[in-house]
Amino acid sequence: MDRIVFHHDTVLSDIHLLLPNTQHLMARLNRVGQPVFTTKFKILWKGEATDTCERVSASEKEEDDVGSVHEEEEEKEEEEEEEAAASGEADEEEAEDEPDLDDDGDLKVSRRPKAGLSEGSRRAEVFPIILRQSSAVQEDASDDEEDDRDQPDIIRIEHTMATSLQDVGKQVWRGAFLLADYIYSHASVFRNATVLELGAGTGLTSIIMATTAKMVYSTDVGEDLLSMCQRNATLNRHLLAAEGELKVRQLDWLKDDLCTEEDEEFSWTEDEVADLYDNTSVIIAADVCYDDDLTDGFFRTVYRLCNSMTKPCTIYLSLEKRMNFTLRHMDVSCDAYDYFRHCLRQLEALGDGPHRFHVEPLATSFPQCLQYERIEHLELWKVTSTPTVEPQRGGKYPPTPTQPSRPDPT
Ligand SMILES: C[S@@+](CC[C@H](N)C(=O)[O-])C[C@H]1O[C@@H](n2cnc3c(N)ncnc32)[C@H](O)[C@@H]1O
């Protein structure tokens, strides 16, 4: 239990891989016995005067990436490293007259081993320490709130690490940060809006959205994940806009109906369903297109939801264009991304529904307000959905006249 074991189907978000410390604190075990970690992400700046929000340089980001629960240990490590470097310099000075040469007369340079890397491994090992073991989701939320009440520049997120593909929502992904940056730097666009997030995962982007929006429906699937999202919403309640509200709800892209069963956790009330269809003007989704079947379900859901909405709706989609070597191509390709682009084209081409869709890429030159590595493969897309006829109303998705279909592989 003290080591994370990487299986062939394990995925680890770069966000967690790049945590600066070799030791992370494991806060607790979740309901299904997975180790849950807490990370405090620094909010560098929030507001709309984009020219005052300085973008973090690549070198700064490397030195001081995401904030961690173990800042004191980091400082200690840095001090030790500085001392080691200083003594190394002194040794070098002493040995200046006699350079260490190999048999051919070449200078031998020995590298200091990097702390935390085990032999034969380039990945820092993680040693979780159990602080407390609990299955009660709300148990200590009040203590945590107390700790963070005066920290408006910290978003505190509980997450797991190194999950199977099925559980990727329990990690935080770079797309969530890119979208959060966009929200912070265009806060006036979202002020007082009713917003739906699809595939919200840990809820980071929903929480950032709720710092400016009036109502955020943060949706995903799976009780564990939704509980984690709810807990994060509670931990960061102090960041929400004065009149802002964040509700965690089930919304499965592979189902046609919103869950309104009263005895189901995270189900929708009839009033919430009506509010969703009457008032939503923005849909957001971060890093949700990584599997073609799910991408199909996602686009079908967007299409159905928009066609049920009274208002025009703007959809913001962030994603990372992931390049993989595949045996099928015997080359590096980005199949999931290509399929996403195909679905965008199809959505725009659907001309016979109650809404018309327009797709455009957004420049990602807006300021960076959270600390993460904004790599060039991060993209943001904007889709506008405009009603052409009176929308069909009700808690059920209306039938889809034409649904996106898979591209012909030839
Ligand atoms: C890569 S994660 C992204 C999570 C979060 N948006 C982020 O960027 O950190 C993809 C998300 O899609 C969600 N998802 C997968 N299948 C889904 C489905 N059928 N219905 C709704 N959400 C789904 C996952 O649970 C997960 O939270």
The ligand as a Gaussian input file, in Angstrom:
#p B3LYP/6-31G(d) Opt

LIG

0 1
 C       -9.874000      12.957000     -18.818000
 S      -11.192000      13.165000     -17.675000
 C      -11.324000      14.925000     -17.574000
 C      -11.820000      15.361000     -16.230000
 C      -11.779000      16.877000     -16.017000
 N      -12.639000      17.537000     -16.950000
 C      -10.364000      17.388000     -16.136000
 O      -10.010000      17.900000     -17.209000
 O       -9.595000      17.283000     -15.165000
 C      -12.659000      12.735000     -18.650000
 C      -13.951000      12.847000     -17.884000
 O      -15.031000      12.383000     -18.706000
 C      -15.921000      11.651000     -17.873000
 N      -16.748000      10.684000     -18.619000
 C      -16.351000       9.562000     -19.232000
 N      -17.416000       8.901000     -19.725000
 C      -18.516000       9.627000     -19.425000
 C      -19.915000       9.471000     -19.664000
 N      -20.397000       8.402000     -20.309000
 N      -20.762000      10.413000     -19.217000
 C      -20.278000      11.498000     -18.549000
 N      -18.969000      11.696000     -18.279000
 C      -18.096000      10.775000     -18.706000
 C      -14.969000      10.914000     -16.938000
 O      -15.619000      10.398000     -15.802000
 C      -13.962000      11.991000     -16.631000
 O      -14.334000      12.766000     -15.537000

